[in-house]
């Protein structure tokens, strides 16, 4: 039986300044919810430059707001060079508010940035709270090193604002993996709002087929959005050049945000290595991970959920700055025996990388680590949403699946 929600609406916000993680997470949640509930409509507000490169299920759509990019030093700049950052932020803030006023959501889910980029969502949160919308903050299971997150949030009074505006804080991981607010002074009122939903499980779409799908034995090398992924790809290619006995086939996905000069260099370098195929982007990464013998990645949140969902041996080489999120996740997962990990300076040594790549296909999958994984995040979210909408919607009815 599928439930029917008459004209229930969920609005999601994903600031997307660097990489694809936020948009892909929102899209996974949205797709799971519309599958469970007929008549539910979801709109995602996204700043991702390539939000339109993904396909969306019926009753899921997106509104693109002007893009802002995050530089490697952590500062922001406007994507349109002729418009200054302040003007771009004003446009984004107005678009977000206008979308909320027009769409009139029952639930508003904000991904990761509690007040949005540079506070751009606060005005909309105040407006929606006054009209009774359920306000949800969704946090990755690991945000950043506690001292960095604490400083950033204290500067902007974020903890008090979370308490003031939000009804619920979803943590996209199980409680025994990591606490995103560890080391911060969290008031009991905010703790009570926290719901550790579990990792967001992924699956392969039955309707779409990746044009890069393969049936041979290959390891997949992915750097997510690719904006800071060129070092890892160079390290893998250097290992192949250094060690002629390394003959494992590899599919390398550079990512849509890799700078053009780096991309050109890696395409040329990869073309000289017979075992390596290089592609720039695939909007069905789930399919490529599902088909792989093993995965080499930087270990952002989505890739990590896919490694667990498809139970793949993995080698993680995390980014270590400006945020330590990937490093903390890789260390914790490595401690639990779920993945192998190399630090960037180890990865840069071709002997070390070559040995790690040779070991990878023989490594036991995460399910054999003895660690009990909770990949129930989407189910948990679906139940929570139904509970809220039941309480608010007198015309809710349960009907047969359409």
C-alpha positions as CSV (number, residue, x, y, z in Angstrom):
1,X,0.0,0.0,0.0
2,X,1.2,3.5,-0.8
3,X,0.0,6.4,1.1
4,X,-1.6,9.4,-0.5
5,X,-1.1,12.9,0.8
6,X,-3.4,15.4,-0.9
7,X,-1.2,18.3,-1.9
8,X,1.4,18.0,0.8
9,X,4.5,20.1,0.1
10,X,8.1,20.0,1.2
11,X,10.6,22.7,0.4
12,X,14.3,21.9,0.6
13,X,17.3,24.2,0.6
14,X,20.8,23.3,-0.5
15,X,23.4,26.1,-0.7
16,X,25.9,24.2,-2.9
17,X,29.0,26.3,-3.1
18,X,31.5,23.6,-3.6
19,X,30.9,20.1,-4.9
20,X,27.7,18.1,-5.3
21,X,27.2,16.6,-1.9
22,X,24.3,18.8,-0.6
23,X,22.2,18.5,-3.8
24,X,22.7,14.8,-4.1
25,X,21.7,14.3,-0.5
26,X,18.5,16.4,-0.9
27,X,17.7,14.6,-4.1
28,X,18.1,11.2,-2.5
29,X,15.7,12.2,0.3
30,X,13.2,13.8,-2.1
31,X,13.1,10.7,-4.4
32,X,12.6,8.4,-1.4
33,X,9.7,10.5,-0.1
34,X,7.8,10.8,-3.4
35,X,8.1,7.1,-3.9
36,X,6.5,6.5,-0.5
37,X,3.7,9.1,-0.7
38,X,1.5,9.8,-3.7
39,X,0.4,13.5,-4.0
40,X,3.5,14.8,-2.2
41,X,5.3,17.5,-4.0
42,X,8.9,18.5,-3.3
43,X,10.8,21.5,-4.5
44,X,14.6,21.8,-4.0
45,X,16.2,25.3,-3.9
46,X,19.8,24.8,-5.1
47,X,22.8,27.0,-5.8
48,X,24.6,24.1,-7.7
49,X,25.7,25.2,-11.2
50,X,24.8,21.8,-12.6
51,X,21.5,21.2,-10.7
52,X,19.9,20.6,-14.1
53,X,22.4,17.8,-15.1
54,X,20.5,15.3,-12.8
55,X,17.2,13.7,-13.6
56,X,14.4,14.2,-11.1
57,X,11.4,12.0,-10.4
58,X,7.8,13.1,-11.0
59,X,6.7,15.6,-8.3
60,X,10.3,16.6,-7.5
61,X,11.6,19.8,-9.1
62,X,14.3,22.3,-8.4
63,X,14.6,26.1,-8.4
64,X,18.1,27.3,-9.3
65,X,19.4,30.4,-7.4
66,X,22.5,32.4,-8.6
67,X,25.6,30.4,-7.9
68,X,28.3,31.3,-5.4
69,X,31.6,29.4,-5.3
70,X,33.7,28.6,-2.4
71,X,37.4,29.1,-2.9
72,X,40.1,26.8,-1.5
73,X,40.8,29.2,1.3
74,X,37.2,29.0,2.5
75,X,36.1,32.4,1.2
76,X,33.2,32.9,-1.3
77,X,32.9,34.6,-4.6
78,X,30.1,35.2,-7.1
79,X,30.0,32.8,-10.0
80,X,29.1,35.6,-12.4
81,X,32.3,37.6,-12.3
82,X,30.5,40.9,-13.2
83,X,28.2,40.8,-10.2
84,X,29.6,41.3,-6.7
85,X,29.0,38.8,-3.9
86,X,26.8,41.2,-1.9
87,X,24.4,41.6,-4.9
88,X,24.4,37.9,-5.6
89,X,23.5,37.1,-2.0
90,X,20.7,39.7,-2.0
91,X,19.2,38.0,-5.2
92,X,19.5,34.5,-3.6
93,X,17.9,35.7,-0.4
94,X,15.0,37.3,-2.3
95,X,14.5,34.2,-4.5
96,X,14.4,31.8,-1.5
97,X,11.8,34.0,0.3
98,X,9.7,34.4,-2.8
99,X,9.8,30.6,-3.5
100,X,8.7,29.9,0.1
101,X,5.8,32.4,-0.1
102,X,4.6,31.0,-3.4
103,X,5.1,27.3,-2.7
104,X,3.7,27.5,0.9
105,X,5.4,24.3,2.2
106,X,4.2,22.1,5.1
107,X,7.8,21.2,5.9
108,X,11.0,23.1,5.1
109,X,14.3,21.1,5.2
110,X,17.6,23.1,5.3
111,X,20.7,21.1,4.4
112,X,23.8,21.7,6.6
113,X,24.0,25.5,6.9
114,X,21.5,26.4,9.7
115,X,20.9,30.0,8.5
116,X,21.9,29.3,4.9
117,X,24.9,30.8,3.1
118,X,25.9,34.1,4.9
119,X,22.5,34.0,6.7
120,X,20.4,34.1,3.5
121,X,17.7,31.7,4.9
122,X,17.0,33.4,8.2
123,X,14.3,35.7,6.8
124,X,12.5,32.8,5.2
125,X,12.8,30.7,8.4
126,X,11.1,33.5,10.4
127,X,8.4,33.8,7.8
128,X,7.6,30.1,7.6
129,X,7.8,29.6,11.4
130,X,5.1,32.3,11.8
131,X,2.8,30.4,9.4
132,X,3.3,27.1,11.2
133,X,5.6,25.2,8.7
134,X,7.6,22.4,10.3
135,X,11.3,23.5,10.1
136,X,14.0,20.9,9.9
137,X,17.8,21.2,9.9
138,X,19.6,18.3,8.3
139,X,23.2,17.8,9.4
140,X,25.8,15.4,8.0
141,X,27.0,12.9,10.6
142,X,30.3,14.8,10.7
143,X,30.4,18.6,10.1
144,X,34.0,19.6,10.8
145,X,36.7,19.5,13.5
146,X,34.9,20.7,16.7
147,X,37.2,23.7,17.2
148,X,36.5,25.0,13.7
149,X,32.8,24.4,13.8
150,X,32.5,26.0,17.3
151,X,34.4,29.1,16.2
152,X,32.3,29.5,13.1
153,X,28.9,29.0,14.9
154,X,29.8,31.2,17.8
155,X,30.8,34.1,15.5
156,X,27.2,34.0,14.0
157,X,25.2,33.0,17.1
158,X,24.1,29.8,15.3
159,X,23.3,27.6,18.3
160,X,20.8,30.1,19.7
161,X,19.2,30.5,16.2
162,X,18.9,26.7,15.8
163,X,17.1,26.7,19.1
164,X,14.9,29.6,18.1
165,X,13.8,28.5,14.7
166,X,14.0,24.7,14.2
167,X,11.5,22.1,15.3
168,X,13.9,19.1,14.5
169,X,17.5,18.5,13.7
170,X,18.1,15.4,11.6
171,X,21.6,13.8,11.8
172,X,22.3,11.7,8.7
173,X,24.1,8.9,10.6
174,X,23.7,6.5,13.5
175,X,24.4,7.8,17.0
176,X,27.3,5.3,17.5
177,X,29.2,6.4,14.4
178,X,29.8,10.1,15.2
179,X,28.1,13.1,16.9
180,X,28.3,16.1,14.6
181,X,28.1,18.5,17.6
182,X,30.8,16.7,19.7
183,X,32.9,19.3,21.6
184,X,30.3,22.1,21.2
185,X,28.3,23.5,24.1
186,X,24.8,22.2,23.0
187,X,21.9,23.4,25.1
188,X,19.5,20.6,26.3
189,X,16.7,22.2,24.2
190,X,18.8,21.6,21.0
191,X,19.8,18.1,22.1
192,X,16.2,17.2,22.5
193,X,15.5,18.2,18.9
194,X,18.3,15.9,17.5
195,X,17.2,12.8,15.8
196,X,20.0,10.4,14.5
197,X,18.2,9.0,11.5
198,X,21.0,6.8,10.2
199,X,23.0,6.8,7.0
200,X,21.0,7.5,3.8
201,X,20.9,4.2,1.9
202,X,21.2,4.4,-1.9
203,X,20.0,2.2,-4.8
204,X,20.4,1.9,-8.5
205,X,17.6,3.4,-10.5
206,X,15.8,0.8,-12.5
207,X,14.8,3.2,-15.3
208,X,18.1,4.8,-16.2
209,X,21.3,3.2,-17.5
210,X,24.6,5.0,-17.2
211,X,26.3,5.3,-20.6
212,X,29.6,4.4,-18.8
213,X,28.3,1.2,-17.2
214,X,30.7,-1.7,-17.6
215,X,30.5,-5.5,-17.0
216,X,34.2,-6.1,-16.5
217,X,36.2,-6.1,-13.2
218,X,37.2,-2.5,-12.5
219,X,38.0,-0.3,-9.6
220,X,36.2,3.1,-9.5
221,X,38.2,6.2,-8.7
222,X,35.9,9.1,-7.8
223,X,36.6,12.5,-6.2
224,X,32.9,13.6,-6.0
225,X,32.5,17.1,-7.5
226,X,36.2,17.1,-8.4
227,X,37.0,20.7,-7.4
228,X,39.8,19.5,-5.2
229,X,40.2,16.0,-6.5
230,X,43.1,16.2,-8.9
231,X,45.8,15.2,-6.4
232,X,44.2,11.9,-5.7
233,X,43.8,11.1,-9.4
234,X,47.4,12.1,-10.0
235,X,48.5,9.7,-7.2
236,X,46.6,6.8,-8.7
237,X,48.0,7.4,-12.1
238,X,51.5,7.8,-10.7
239,X,51.2,4.4,-9.0
240,X,50.3,2.8,-12.4
241,X,53.2,4.5,-14.1
242,X,55.6,3.5,-11.4
243,X,54.5,-0.2,-11.0
244,X,54.1,-2.2,-14.3
245,X,52.7,-5.1,-12.3
246,X,49.7,-3.0,-11.3
247,X,47.3,-4.1,-14.0
248,X,43.9,-3.7,-12.4
249,X,41.5,-1.9,-14.7
250,X,40.3,1.4,-13.3
251,X,37.5,3.8,-14.3
252,X,38.4,7.4,-13.2
253,X,35.6,10.0,-12.8
254,X,37.1,13.5,-12.6
255,X,34.0,15.3,-11.5
256,X,32.2,18.4,-13.1
257,X,33.9,21.0,-10.9
258,X,37.5,20.0,-11.6
259,X,39.4,23.0,-13.0
260,X,39.8,22.8,-16.8
261,X,43.6,22.9,-16.8
262,X,43.8,20.0,-14.3
263,X,41.2,18.0,-16.2
264,X,43.1,18.4,-19.5
265,X,46.3,17.2,-17.8
266,X,44.7,14.2,-16.3
267,X,42.9,13.1,-19.5
268,X,46.2,13.3,-21.3
269,X,48.1,11.4,-18.5
270,X,45.3,8.7,-18.3
271,X,45.4,8.1,-22.0
272,X,49.0,6.9,-21.8
273,X,48.0,4.2,-19.2
274,X,46.4,1.2,-20.9
275,X,44.5,0.0,-17.8
276,X,42.8,3.4,-17.1
277,X,39.7,4.9,-18.6
278,X,39.0,8.6,-17.7
279,X,35.5,10.2,-17.9
280,X,34.5,13.6,-16.7
281,X,31.1,13.2,-15.1
282,X,28.3,10.7,-14.7
283,X,25.0,11.6,-13.2
284,X,24.3,7.9,-12.3
285,X,27.3,7.4,-10.0
286,X,25.3,4.8,-8.0
287,X,25.4,2.5,-11.0
288,X,29.2,2.8,-11.4
289,X,29.8,2.2,-7.7
290,X,27.4,-0.8,-7.7
291,X,29.3,-2.4,-10.6
292,X,32.8,-1.8,-9.3
293,X,35.1,-4.4,-7.6
294,X,36.4,-1.7,-5.2
295,X,36.2,2.1,-4.8
296,X,39.0,4.7,-4.4
297,X,37.6,8.0,-3.1
298,X,38.0,11.1,-0.9
299,X,35.1,9.9,1.2
300,X,32.6,12.7,1.1
301,X,29.2,11.8,2.7
302,X,27.4,10.6,-0.5
303,X,30.2,8.4,-1.7
304,X,30.5,6.9,1.7
305,X,26.8,6.1,1.8
306,X,27.1,4.4,-1.6
307,X,30.2,2.4,-0.5
308,X,28.1,1.1,2.5
309,X,24.9,0.6,0.5
310,X,26.5,-1.4,-2.3
311,X,28.9,-3.1,0.2
312,X,32.2,-2.2,-1.7
313,X,35.8,-2.6,-0.5
314,X,37.1,1.0,-0.4
315,X,40.3,2.9,-0.1
316,X,39.7,6.5,1.2
317,X,42.2,9.3,0.8
318,X,40.4,12.2,2.6
319,X,40.7,15.9,2.1
320,X,42.4,17.4,5.2
321,X,41.8,21.2,4.7
322,X,40.1,23.6,4.9
323,X,37.5,21.3,6.5
324,X,38.4,18.1,8.4
325,X,35.1,16.4,7.8
326,X,36.5,13.8,5.3
327,X,39.5,13.1,7.5
328,X,37.3,12.5,10.6
329,X,34.9,10.2,8.7
330,X,37.8,8.2,7.2
331,X,39.5,7.8,10.5
332,X,36.3,6.6,12.2
333,X,35.4,4.2,9.4
334,X,38.9,2.9,9.3
335,X,38.9,2.3,13.1
336,X,35.7,0.3,12.6
337,X,37.3,-1.8,9.9
338,X,34.9,-0.5,7.2
339,X,37.4,1.0,4.8
340,X,41.2,1.3,4.3
341,X,42.6,4.8,4.6
342,X,45.7,6.6,3.3
343,X,46.6,10.2,4.3
344,X,47.4,12.5,1.3
345,X,51.1,12.4,1.9
346,X,51.0,8.5,2.0
347,X,48.9,8.5,-1.1
348,X,51.5,10.6,-2.9
349,X,54.1,7.8,-2.5
350,X,53.6,5.6,-5.6
351,X,54.9,2.5,-3.8
352,X,52.4,2.9,-1.0
353,X,49.5,3.7,-3.4
354,X,50.4,0.8,-5.7
355,X,50.3,-1.7,-2.9
356,X,47.0,-0.3,-1.6
357,X,45.4,-0.5,-5.0
358,X,46.6,-4.1,-5.4
359,X,45.1,-5.1,-2.0
360,X,41.8,-3.3,-2.7
361,X,39.9,-6.0,-4.8
362,X,40.8,-8.7,-2.1
363,X,39.6,-6.5,0.8
364,X,36.6,-7.8,2.7
365,X,33.5,-5.6,2.1
366,X,32.1,-3.4,4.9
367,X,29.5,-5.9,5.8
368,X,32.2,-8.4,6.9
369,X,33.8,-5.9,9.3
370,X,31.7,-7.0,12.3
371,X,30.3,-3.5,12.6
372,X,26.5,-3.3,12.5
373,X,25.6,-0.6,10.1
374,X,22.4,1.4,10.2
375,X,21.4,2.2,6.6
376,X,17.9,3.1,7.5
377,X,18.0,6.9,7.2
378,X,15.5,7.3,4.3
379,X,13.0,4.9,6.0
380,X,13.3,6.8,9.3
381,X,12.8,10.1,7.5
382,X,9.7,8.8,5.7
383,X,8.1,7.6,8.9
384,X,8.8,10.9,10.6
385,X,7.4,13.0,7.7
386,X,4.2,10.8,7.6
387,X,3.7,11.3,11.4
388,X,4.0,15.1,11.0
389,X,1.7,15.3,8.0
390,X,-0.8,13.0,9.6
391,X,-1.1,15.4,12.5
392,X,-1.5,18.4,10.3
393,X,-3.6,17.1,7.4
394,X,-7.2,16.2,8.1
395,X,-7.7,15.0,4.5
396,X,-4.9,12.5,4.6
397,X,-6.0,9.1,3.5
398,X,-4.3,5.7,2.8
399,X,-5.0,4.4,-0.7
400,X,-3.7,1.6,-2.9
401,X,-0.5,2.1,-4.8
402,X,-1.1,3.9,-8.0
